[in-house]
């Protein structure tokens, strides 16, 4: 046959392929069986095209026992001459075209049978070659054989489709050719064109036969396992999306059902999950989310997807790319609703996931923003306040997160462009918080929730809602009660509590409540001071009580006016206790008792 020499001398690949194939087919037709002599020559030429000298003969083809010792496999390395290989691939492509044309000319001929037998002989040779010992370096033959078999597979598939054939021999041959071609996906030089070519064939010919469908599944399973080929992964996901839409419109639903079942197999789900969890490329993440969005609409239920899988989608709502974040949020809510059908359960899962996966609250705004429009159920302050009220068995860290989540949600509601629709939510906050503060036992938790007061634009609410002025006294009464009764308020919480109290009384003009607190604090101060006068060395309990009273006096002096008629007396006694006699100071330092005192911005009386 000598087609390799002809191609190297510039012969037209299509003409040379037609000449060689016609020669083989006519000799075989005359003999009534495949001409093994020409088949052996043809196979030797195929190996020669990839730089391997073989001496395959008729006897070896008949017995399927090949002598590879003389083929120089021990020293083989594949060197791809780009110009020659391009011509060689055109030659291989023309082979199946020639066979198809010859069969159409003579319908009763054995053309197809002889071609399939020749491919089967080639299959036996190549399979046996790759089984040889590793010291023959047959691993270097995988890539060139993959290139050859890829072209032969495309040709065999066209024949199978053109003549609507469902033959066991042809299916076996096509399966071998495809498996060999798939090995080429792991080689950089030929990955792209093999992946692109096979994906087009799988998309165009899917549902042609059951055997072909299985071949397609092999390709899709394997192509996702090849690393470092982002473009391929993205294009395959888009290919699968198009195939879903195409197959769903066909009258025969068997292939459609088979395809959907394949897409939710464990291996495929693992590929999607890997993309969701580990992929950094924006294009692939968006393609994966878009594909899953389409896929879930084709499933009667989503029980095949685990909670862990949904959490991989939910995690992408924290992605810095806005399109990814919003798309992930939309998909998560759709899938979660189909799985849970309970918005309350979904909201708790959203909170629990963040608590489990994140170490701080820095990304909470991004999290809330992504889910906001897709999940209106979260736009209710009542839900969060009820959760905090009834979450006595929930870990304190989780309650901190719920409180911080509540603040972020509240900020969203205060957006000037939409705050008008949330007036009822603001009212509920002011109605509920004072009572909730009585129930909660964590000052840190209550300190977080105090932001709900500081964030609220009271002027807006007063203008927009007459109920607010009636609700502010509720918080004032809570402060007065806590200030007078609680002896363990931490200074930061006490300070912030008073700051909100001061804002309220400026609005309601209930300055009598401030005076009430001042009288109570000064009375306590007088009682402690009286005990200290009689003792040279105060106890720890007395020192702690004295320091705590100082904290109360200090916060009451944060306003711009004097709330104490006895300010001069207070300053004089402070001078005695903390400067002239240092027992309390020393004891406080030893026991790490916090001392703070704030003086109003006014002239200090002369105490000398």
Secondary structure as GFF3:
##gff-version 3
##sequence-region A 1 608
A	DSSP	alpha_helix	3	8	.	.	.	ID=ss1
A	DSSP	alpha_helix	13	31	.	.	.	ID=ss2
A	DSSP	alpha_helix	36	49	.	.	.	ID=ss3
A	DSSP	alpha_helix	58	63	.	.	.	ID=ss4
A	DSSP	three_ten_helix	69	71	.	.	.	ID=ss5
A	DSSP	three_ten_helix	73	75	.	.	.	ID=ss6
A	DSSP	alpha_helix	82	105	.	.	.	ID=ss7
A	DSSP	alpha_helix	111	129	.	.	.	ID=ss8
A	DSSP	three_ten_helix	134	136	.	.	.	ID=ss9
A	DSSP	three_ten_helix	138	140	.	.	.	ID=ss10
A	DSSP	alpha_helix	141	162	.	.	.	ID=ss11
A	DSSP	alpha_helix	168	183	.	.	.	ID=ss12
A	DSSP	three_ten_helix	184	186	.	.	.	ID=ss13
A	DSSP	alpha_helix	188	205	.	.	.	ID=ss14
A	DSSP	alpha_helix	210	223	.	.	.	ID=ss15
A	DSSP	alpha_helix	230	248	.	.	.	ID=ss16
A	DSSP	alpha_helix	254	263	.	.	.	ID=ss17
A	DSSP	alpha_helix	266	278	.	.	.	ID=ss18
A	DSSP	alpha_helix	282	296	.	.	.	ID=ss19
A	DSSP	alpha_helix	307	315	.	.	.	ID=ss20
A	DSSP	three_ten_helix	316	318	.	.	.	ID=ss21
A	DSSP	alpha_helix	322	340	.	.	.	ID=ss22
A	DSSP	alpha_helix	343	357	.	.	.	ID=ss23
A	DSSP	alpha_helix	364	372	.	.	.	ID=ss24
A	DSSP	three_ten_helix	376	378	.	.	.	ID=ss25
A	DSSP	alpha_helix	381	390	.	.	.	ID=ss26
A	DSSP	alpha_helix	396	413	.	.	.	ID=ss27
A	DSSP	three_ten_helix	419	422	.	.	.	ID=ss28
A	DSSP	alpha_helix	423	439	.	.	.	ID=ss29
A	DSSP	alpha_helix	443	449	.	.	.	ID=ss30
A	DSSP	alpha_helix	451	455	.	.	.	ID=ss31
A	DSSP	alpha_helix	458	464	.	.	.	ID=ss32
A	DSSP	alpha_helix	468	485	.	.	.	ID=ss33
A	DSSP	alpha_helix	491	508	.	.	.	ID=ss34
A	DSSP	alpha_helix	511	533	.	.	.	ID=ss35
A	DSSP	alpha_helix	540	556	.	.	.	ID=ss36
A	DSSP	alpha_helix	567	575	.	.	.	ID=ss37
A	DSSP	pi_helix	576	580	.	.	.	ID=ss38
A	DSSP	alpha_helix	583	591	.	.	.	ID=ss39
###
